[in-house]
């Protein structure tokens, strides 16, 4: 078992070393402009299902949000147009560099939190999600001390017991 853990840790270190060297550079304003254009179009498409109106009203509940969405679309189009023009004219554009190792770590943390929520929701026991979250973060940060695992799990269970049975709070 210890051999498997050491092998897995070595493999993760190897992947981490490879990912650390990889960077992605992208034009910030162009990507953000396109993203907000897509979001604006989606908002315009779902507006009729989300905001019910009466046809006899002169100004209804969709008027102000629709104006804001059109303003967002116009500004996004201007931003995309400006950045496209700068690229065609070979002018410098603002870029951002993403390190794949950092982004992968962030993605794993988000995944741990999502699985924690899903476990708590599906089992209808907060303690299951809390124990998973605690163990997953200890594994993620490569904690090697068994006492930390025991303390973390026992504290998660103890807190749940106190809230659930003593204070009658259900999560």
N, C-alpha and C positions, 0 to 999 in steps of 0.2 A: 504494500500500500504506500509506504513511504517513497519507494522507488517511482511509483506512478505519479505521486505529487511532485517529486523533484523533476521528473521528465516533463510534466505539464508546465511547471514553472519555467524550465529552460526553454520550452517551445514558445511560451508567452513572451519571454525576454527576447527571443529571436525575432518574433513578429513585431514587438515593440521597437526594436532597433531598426527594422526595415521601415516601419511606419513613421518613425521619427525623422527619417531622412526625406520623406515625401511631403511636399507642400503643393497646395493648389492656389494659384493666383487668379483672381477674377475681378472684373470691373464692377465695383460696388453700385454705382448709380444706375448702370444699365440693368443689372440683375434686379435691383429693388424696384425700378420703374416697371419692368415686365411683371414682377410679382404682384405689385399693386394694381396693375392693369387687369390681371387675371382675377384678383380678389374683387375688384370693382365690378367686373362683368358677372361674376358669380353672385354678388350681392344684388345686382339689378335683376338677375334671373330668379332669385328666390324671394325677392321682396313681395310679390303678390300672394304667395302662400303664407308668408309670415305676418304681414300687416293687413288685416281686414279693414275695408273701408266701406262707407256708404256712398253711393253714386250721387246723392243729392247734396253732399257737402261741397262747398267751393274749395276750401282748403282742408285736406284730410290728413290722416296720420302718415301717409307716404310722402307728402310734399317735401318736408324738410330733409328726411333721410335721402330721398332721391336727389335733391339738389346737392347735398354733400357728396354723394357717390359720383355724380357727374363732375363735380369740382375735382375730386380725387382722380377720376379718369383723365381729365384734361391735364392736370399737373403731372401725372404719371406719363402721359403721352409726350408732353414737353420734355420731360427728363430723358425719356428713351430717345426722342428725336435729337436732343442736344448731344447725348453720348454717342449716338450713331454718327452724327456729323463730325464729332471730334475724332472718331475712329477712322472715318473716310479721309479726313484731312490730316491724319497721322499726328494729331495733337495728343499730348499726354492725358490720360484719364486716371481718376482715382482708383486704385486697386487695393484689394485686401488679400492677405496671404493666410491660408488656413493650413495648420499642421495636422496631418491625418491622425497622428497619435493622440493629440489633445482632443480632437473631435470624436475619435473612437471611444476614448475614455468617457467623455460626456454622454455619448449615446448609450454606453453600457450602464451608466448611472440612471439615465432616464428609463431604460429597460427594467432595471431593478425596481424602480418606483412604480412602474406600470404593473409589473407582475405582482408586487406587493398589494396594490389596490385590487387587482383581479382576484388574488387568492382570498383576501378579506371579504370581497363581495360575493364570490361564488360559495365559499364555505360558510358565510354569514358569521364568521368568528374573526374579530379583529386580531386576536392573539396569533392566529396562523400567519397573517400578513406581517405582523410585527416581528415574529420570530424569523420568518424568511428574510425580511429586510435586514435585520441585525446580522444574521449569519452571512447573507450575501455581501454586505459591506465589509465584514471582517475578512471574507475570502477575497473580495476585490482588492482590498488594501494589503493582502498577503500577511495577515496576522498569524503568527506561528505559535502563540501562547494559548494552550488549551484552557487555561483559567479565564482568559478574556471571553472565550466562547461560552463557558459555563455561567459567568457573571452576566453576560448580555442576555442570554436566553432566560435565565432565572429572573432577571429584572423585568424583562418584557412580560413574562407570565405573571409575576407578582403584581405589576401595575395593572394588568388586565383583570386579575382576580379582585383587587381592591376596587377598581372602578365598576366591574360588573356585579359582584356579589355584595360588597359592603355599601357602595354609594348608589347602586342600582342604576348605573348609567350604561346604556347600550349604545354601541358604536354602529 
